[in-house]
Amino acid sequence: MQQFVIDTLWGDVSLILHRQVSASKLQDCLTDDERAECVRYKSTSQQVFHRNARILTRQALADYTGTAPEYLQIARHCRACGTEGHGKPYLSDGTKLQFNVSHSGDTLVIAMTRDQQIGVDVEYGEVTTDVLDRLGLGFTSNERPAARWVRMEASLKALGWGLGAFGKIPDIEARIQQETQSVVLKEILDVPIGVAWTRSSVDTLASQGPIGMRQIV
């Protein structure tokens, strides 16, 4: 398993990118509910992937919080409908650490920061322009469709919305552009990764700092 850690991104933002998430011998630190959710996937390979992705997420959060992975309290909240149990994950113990998770293929990306809301999205393969056009997206037209897609989805996730918000929330594209800032990282393994954060965050996040990457095998 390879782990790529990206440091010094807008001050106090870190991304962790894991390849080959299906690696075995990961210590099980999941709750009964999380195990049950993983079993719902049809194939054994999908069940193993999502199990290990959740374990890696808990381990990454534990490194930042100092709390053992099995004791982390991870909950979900949907901003669109205002209910708990689904939607954007968060730590419910009052910590200021915010995080977001995305996966595509055999890659898992975890974004973590403090104080501000954050969203992340990774996408393997191409995204057709007709999908973007149907959603009425007006992001920078000279970007690759996949780059436009990850920027949009990362922004939605930073705000706590999903794709279902389109058609339900008035002027959603304008609100995305007003309430979030985003960037697409294309340098990482040639896979577009979108990162977005809310504009109500610390002002220093507006200026992009240097991106350093180290690889841990």
C-alpha positions, 0 to 999 in steps of 0.5 A, a space after each residue: 500500500 502506498 500513502 501520499 501525504 500532501 503538506 502545507 496546503 493553505 496553511 493547516 490543510 492536509 490531504 492523505 491519498 491511499 493507493 491500493 486501499 484493499 490492502 489486508 491486515 488492517 486493524 478493525 476499529 469500526 463500529 457495528 453500524 459501519 460494518 453493517 454498511 460495508 456488508 450491504 455492497 454486493 461484491 466481496 471486493 467492494 465490501 473489503 474496499 469500503 471496510 478498509 477505506 473506513 479503517 484508514 479514515 479512522 486511523 488518519 483522524 486518530 493521528 490528528 486528534 490523538 483519540 484512538 480510532 475505535 473511540 472516534 465518534 463519527 456522525 453524518 448530517 445532511 444540510 439539504 434536509 436538516 437530518 442526521 444519519 446521512 450526508 456529510 460525515 463529521 466528528 460529533 465530539 465537539 472537536 474543531 477538526 473537519 474532514 471529508 473523504 472521496 474514493 474512485 477506483 482503488 484510491 481513497 483521498 482524505 482531506 482534513 483541516 481545522 475550523 473551516 468546512 472542507 470538501 474533496 473529490 477524486 475521479 478516475 476516467 473521463 466525465 462527459 460534458 453533457 453530464 455537466 451541461 445537464 446540471 447547468 455548470 458554468 465552471 471554467 470552460 477550458 478545464 477538462 470535464 473531469 476537473 470541472 466535475 471534481 471542483 463542483 462536487 468538492 464544493 458541494 461537499 464542503 457546503 454539506 450538499 449532495 448532487 441531489 441539491 440540483 433542482 431543489 436549492 435555488 441558484 445553487 451554482 451561484 451559491 457555490 461560487 459565492 460561498 466556496 473557493 476551490 482548486 483542482 490538483 492535477 499533479 498527483 498521479 495524473 488523477 484530478 482531485 478537487 479540494 474546496 473550502 467555505 469562504 467564511 473560513 480564515 482569510 489566509 486560506 484565500 492564498 494558495 501556499 506551496 504544495 509538498 508531497 512525500 511518499 510513504 511505502 
